[in-house]
């Protein structure tokens, strides 16, 4: 498998467990009253179990020794009431934490989703979608389970063990010291176990993310998998990752089994030793039978709190890694707007209408050191109301240049002006209300046709805007033939539609809001020649009302533009009309020829059909 990039999920855990878990406190603060009440109730319930040995001591040394049946029945009643009370209190604890913790999980999931919407495209380019999905599902479930059980019972069992040890020492100091002898080796072993288990747990959760990515890609790309007969290779890739995850889970199981065995064996040896010594002392008359019964009953009552340490520490370590993975996303730097009040700054020398690129430079954040920029000091002006076609060889940076206008990527150098206003100083919400985009690879959501199209319109848009947009994109015909018209659900990624239909709906979405600026990335590439001609005719009317930048590969698309700009080597090397560039630029003439377009399409297919 290829080496993974240096992403947060591939780095070892360094922060302390307590420091990581303390980051959950803001989510717990609103429900802290019920949460702390539940913990207090659980402590009381657990400590009640330590009262039972005291009742047994009274019962053995009193009514049983005195052969008093009434006292025996009274003691039995006390034990029954203690058991019922303990069960009721634990039930109350569950009721107290159930609703608050579900709301904590919901708020965390909302915050994660909200942050994902605000993170820049560069972040999503680097992170596998499966890693993000696993953080919003598996990791949040692990955190909720930790808050509901291990967090409380680490406190409850810790208090129970301390109270129980005090009772043991109070009942008999010698036997108490015998039982406390394993404490130091247990602490050392648990510390070692915690570090080892934390490392393996992190590895397992990252591998779950990798496996989720493979499953998601196989489902979304099922047509490619089946079309090329790659189901076996995909199954092999899944099997390798699943086998790797299984191996890691087995490592976790071995660690847990080892610590559980040690935690179980050492206390059992101590209890056995105390039983032998206590029996000898009872026989010698140095210890009452009731005291020995109470002592052993207390020791046995502490078995579960002690035995559960390994299990609770394992769940806690999984929660630590899940919390760390969750906050890795929340800690990522979101898209930020300029400070309020700076958005009115314009170009030097006055406000100039249209779209202007001034010395715009761009390189991708993950580009190797020393690699040339994708865009290098681009100067370009799209006049108000003008349509400018952007032409260039595959990989020349056309898509990257258009992505800078709505700030899907941030320019590395230079600036872009809309009507004289620097887009870097504009709020993104305002900027994107002015600029509409349609990409070469259209993305549709699991919603109705109408909802997908009106996503590009403003609030309150309805049937008139929908009908106009579908008409411009020449999509009203096939939409009308769908089972429920514009209310038809298109399904995930719109895969129930053809490529041309998806592209027309994406174009309709771009023009639905009558945008002031329009950015189109080869929007007609998937259309047949007849549909393309009809769409172009309708699109000409729209382009008269807006300022547009259109990536073009074919002469028919270029003819929609008033002027053409040639992008070559990351720079604008020529600007003019189509006829002017045909006469003045050999590269442009070659690109517009059948030979040049065929070479560009072949290169695009070889690169996966896209460019940056």
C-alpha positions, 0 to 999 in steps of 0.5 A: 500500500502507498505511504500515507501523507502526514495527516493528523490521523497518521500521527501518534497520540502525544497528549495526555489522556486526561487533557484530551478527555477534558475537551469534552467538558464544554459539551457536558457542561449544559447537562452537568447537574444530571450527570453529576447526580447520576454519578453520586447515585451510582457511588451510593448504590455501589457503596451499599454493596459494602454494607452487606458484609457488615450485616453478615458480620452482625448476622453470623456473630449475633443471631446465628451464633445465638441460634435466634431465628427471628434475628436471622429473618430480620437480617435476611430482610435487611439484606433484601432491602439493601439489594432492592435499594442498590438495584433501584439506584442503578436504574435511576442512574441509567435514567438520569444519563440516557437523555442528556448523553444523547443530546451531547452526542447530537450536539457533537455531531452537529458541530462536526458537520458544521465544521466540515461545511466551513473547512476549505477545499484543500482540507477535503482534498487531503482527507479521505471521506471514510476517515471523516465518516468514521469520526461522525459515526463510530468515534461519536458512538465510542465517546457516548458509550464512554460518557455513559459507562466507563467515565462514571464507573472509573469514579464509582469503582475508585471510590468503592475500592477506597471505601472497601480498603478502609473497611478491610483495614478497619476489620483486620489490619493484617488481613487487609495488608495481605489483600492490598499487597497486589496494588503496586504491581497492578498500578504499574501493569495498568500504566504499561497497558494503557500506553500500549492499548492506546497506540493499538486502539488508535491504529484500529480506529484509523483502519476503520476509517480506511475501510469505510473509504473503500466501501464508500468508493466501491458503492459510489463507483459501482458502475466503474467497478462492474463496467471494468470487471474490477469487483475482484480487485476491489474485493481483494483491497477490501479483504486486505484492509479487513484482514489488517483491521482484524489483526489489529483487533486481535492485538487489542484482544490479546492486550485486554486478555493479558491485563484482565488475567493479571488483574484477576489472578493477583487479587484471587491469590491475595483473597486465597491467602487471606482466607487461609490465614483468616481460617487459621486465626479463627481456629486459634480464637484470634478472629471471630467467624463473623469478622472473617465472613464480613472480611471475605464478603467485602473482598468479594464485593470488591472483585468486580470493581477491581476486575473491571479496571482493565475493561474500563481502561480499554474503553477509556483509551478508545474514547481518548483516541476517538476524542482526539480524532474528533477534535482533529477535524474541529481544530482544522482551520476553517475558511475565514472572512476578512474583519468587519469593515474591510470589505469595502476596500476597492482597487487602487485608482477607483472601482472598476467593474467586471472581474479582474485578475491582478498578478494572481499566483496559485500553488496547491498546499500539498505541492512539492517544494520547488514545484512551479506554481499552477498559476503564475502572475495571471493578469486578466480582465473580464469586462462588465457584461462580457463573456470571456472563454478560457482556453488551454491545454489539459492541466494548464490550470483553467479549472483552478483559475475558475475555482479562485473566483468563488474562493474555493481555493485561496490565491497564493499571491495577487488579488481578484477584483469583482467590480473593483472590490477585492474578493479576499476582503468580502464575506464568503456568503456575500461573494457566493451570492454574487457568483454562480458556478457550474462544474464539468463534473456535476454533483447532485444530491439525494433530493428532488430535481427541483430541490437540486436546481433551486439550491442555486437560487435565493430564498423564496425561489419557487416554480417560476425560477425553476421553470426558467432555469430548466428551460435555459438548460434545455432540461424541462423536456426530460424532467417533464417525463420523469415519474413525478416531474421536478419532484422526482428524487434523483438518488445519490449523486444523481446516478439515476440520470445520464451524464448529459441530464446531470450536466443540464441540471447543474447548469440550471442550478447555476443560472437559477438565481440570475447571478451577477457573475457566472463561472462555467467549467466546460458546462456542455461537454456531456451533451450531444450536438443537437442538445448542445445547440439548443442549450447554447441558444438559450444560454446566450440570452442568460450571458447577456445579463451577466459577466461570465468566465467560461472554460471551453474546449470546443469551438462551439463553446468558444463562440458563446464568448465575446473574447477568448483568453489562452492559458499556457504554462500558468500564464495568460499568453494571448487575449482576443476574439476567436478569429484573432487568436486563430490568426495570431496564436499557433497554440490556440489554432492547434487546440481548436483543431480536431487534432488538438482537441483529440489530444486534449481529450485523450490526455484528460482521460489519461489523467482521470478526466479532470484537471486542477 
